[in-house]
Amino acid sequence: MITYLPLRISKPLGFLLTITTYLLQGCSQKQSAETAKPPVSDFMYQYSIIDALLAGVFDGNLTLGQLKTKGDFGIGTFNRVDGELIVDQGNVYKIRYDGSIQEVPDTDSTSIAFVKFFKADSTFIIKNITLDELEKKLLAVLPANEMYAIRMKGHFEKLTSRAPGAARKPYPSLKDHLAKQQHLFNLSNTDGVVAGFLLPGYIAKVNVPGFHFHYLANDHKSGGHIFDFTATELTVEIDKIQGYTVELNTHADFDKVGLEKDRQEELKKIE
Amino acid sequence: MITYLPLRISKPLGFLLTITTYLLQGCSQKQSAETAKPPVSDFMYQYSIIDALLAGVFDGNLTLGQLKTKGDFGIGTFNRVDGELIVDQGNVYKIRYDGSIQEVPDTDSTSIAFVKFFKADSTFIIKNITLDELEKKLLAVLPANEMYAIRMKGHFEKLTSRAPGAARKPYPSLKDHLAKQQHLFNLSNTDGVVAGFLLPGYIAKVNVPGFHFHYLANDHKSGGHIFDFTATELTVEIDKIQGYTVELNTHADFDKVGLEKDRQEELKKIE
């Protein structure tokens, strides 16, 4: 269900009440509609886990062709951390370290990606807002234990993003790789689409809690992992997620890194 | 694929080498067979998350009839934490606080459950072993970042388990509930089946890292969440898991509990 709210909102309270009302309507109507079809369609799918990427598992065996069967919208990266990945309307794009954009062949692979079949439960338009302000408004109205896919289109007076260059073996940690191979882009007056997620704290180690957004300019000349923006006009679409599927990375490197901590610690809580 | 290893193993080294060989054979053969069918069949499915149960979300909206469509093997509990849940060969059983066993109607609901369509990759028989000894042997040979469903059948000289009584509203935390409503069973010379999982540390907050087993006696007269056992003969079946699906608890209580911590903390690691 898509609900358009083409009002010009200036008062924060009005914003909060309106988005709350529309989200609740969207979610309740959606849940009743869900009963007629397989629930998996409203789930996020992800290949590999963020802690593996952080530990240097930079290769995976999932092709982009396979990824597209799991969702038409999302974010991630490519093997060797060769740029930022964004999926919008079923197309996969690579934002390279030099800021250029490529459509990517289905035969290329990803080391980590998070996708969903995007279907907005709520849509609203907001003007003159920074990313930080928008995030605070969304956190104030969206239940903290739920998961959301968020798609935004608009005009950005300023937008700061990055993309990494590809790593070479032996792979370092992601932090060390980004320290040397992260290229920053300071964009001005750019029109484009933002894809990403708002995820809860309990998904830590597997995905990124909080907001995580990638950008693709409409002219396909810039993009990247978003650090900050100021938007003059923004259409925000929010899609509440019913759950998620994690497919473990089948590359041999996945079993070689040390992810394991506190095994058995959790069990003590229920004994 | 089921591989039977009916040897009498006495030396630890022999045990380790043999299980390693059989597991590797099982997994490689399984992966090539998986390509012909949807990969979801080899995934664990879970309804709700462990941190919600710990925080007192003791009700859920998933019926046992729905749960059975997600797997024929697994563990969990029922609404109100009314006993321990075990699924084996497609049947759902309740181990009540008084130690009695019930088959449960499909219309009952669960607040949390973890299930899979069980298909052993490896099977071995081992004699005269405690749970602690068995877990140490398995941890020594199974890659720590992977996930496993584990089914065991045998004769237990001793087995200690528990089952909780149902909670009443307002629900306390699980820890507080178990402190008052946990009933211990010290079983002797019992034959039955153990169902459970070995899960990695990164699944913390969502599920229970490490080993987690429930028991059902063959005569359906005892069972429960296992604390310890000594087995005289045990057939151990291990099923490597490709990934997992988490369906968020749709009960209204899920949005009311405070699970949220360290939002945005993780994002800092990749910026």
Interface residues (C-beta under 8 A of the other chain):
Chain A: Q31 P39 V40 F43 I49 I50 D51 A52 L53 L54 L139 P143 A144 N145 E146 M147 L174 K175 L178 P200 G201 Y202 I203 A204 K205 V206 V208 P209 G210 F211 H212 F227 I241 Q242 G243 Y244 T245 V246 E247 L248 T250 F254 D255 V257 L259 E260 K261 D262 R263 Q264 E265 E266 L267 K269 I270 E271
Chain B: Q31 P39 V40 F43 I49 I50 D51 A52 L53 L54 L139 P143 A144 N145 E146 M147 L174 K175 L178 P200 G201 Y202 I203 A204 K205 V206 V208 P209 G210 F211 H212 F227 I241 Q242 G243 Y244 T245 V246 E247 L248 T250 F254 D255 V257 L259 E260 K261 D262 R263 Q264 E265 E266 L267 K269 I270 E271
